[in-house]
């Protein structure tokens, strides 16, 4: 219920959709709370074990529950029984406009087959991430966001000890209810070790051979495990920026966990020390960019730039016809040495782009043609301008 205290940016788009809706997002991002605001007539929560077993044992139960009059039906955690999507497709097709389904899910992997049956025109798919700066009036408690993340129930909880307990249990709950219960892998111990290794390196360039070695699993298992993390919406890949072959770029992608608090909980380290703050801040900025676009239901492309000579830019953001080259710096002291990657990208790109450093400082300034912005101000400018 606590998540209802904050209006989610995506809600108007959900309300405006006249069709059935599939809302995907990681655990505890507030999917059910959001769907409740669409006033469903019937609620079915497949995360509830007794409900899950009832539907699993009776394929016609959904049809039997439907009223004769028009109704809106919420089905939470629909990935637990992907075959129910066949019934939903039948009901949508057979009773044109009579029933509207609101579906939530936290695993694209389990829904892949079902989603293929929901042909274009039947359902609108949306994605939900953590809270974004816009939803907080661009007044974000940075220390809290870096330590405990931006899951709604966590960010709005005032007791740090309670937040630590909840976030420490997030990985265990995910492993038990998402991975083990859905039989996504048989090697739960190996996957658990891999999860911790991946959390520790979030924001790095992806090196599955190294991860396999550190997690004591073979490389093929590491490949499968990373795919599970992607399919269950825990991590996102950031591919290298590609324009031409003029300059050979390092082709390994980076990746980011969806929430800084989940990373810290997995590592049982909520201290944002000097040796960690740079990595955690980069994770925060990526997620704010990614989740803000999802919240507005906007198409966004986020890539990374790195040359064989070591010039780097954290994020190349392409949105609404504009290109932003963005460095994330957990500091207010930005000097010319921090800008070499942006200059390299501008030369490589050869087109108009905005070159930004998003930092923790309070004032906006420029160095040459590069803008230094407080990070929330940058987010406001990007997504305020793309609000069409």
Buried (B, 14 or more C-beta within 10 A) or exposed (E): EEBBEBEBBBBEBBEEBEEBBBBBBBBBBBBBBBBBEBEBBBBBBBBEEEBBEEBBEEEEBBEEEBEEEEBBBBBBBBBBBBEBBBBBBEBBEEEEEBBBBBBBBBBBBBBEEBBEBBEEEBBBBBBBBBBBBBBBEBEBEBEBBBBBBBBBBBBBBEEEEEBBEBBBEBBEEBBEBBBBEBEBBEBBEBBBBBBBBBBBBBBBBBEBEBBBBBBEBEEEBBBBBBEBBBBBBBBBBBBBBEEEEEEEBBEBBBBBBBBBBBBBBBBEEBEBEEEBBBBBBBBBBBBBBBBBBBBBBBEBEBBBBBBEEEBBBBBBBBBBEEBBBBBBBBBEEBEEEBBBBBBBBBEBBEEEBBBBBBBBBEEEEEBEEBBBBBBBBBBBBBBEEBEE
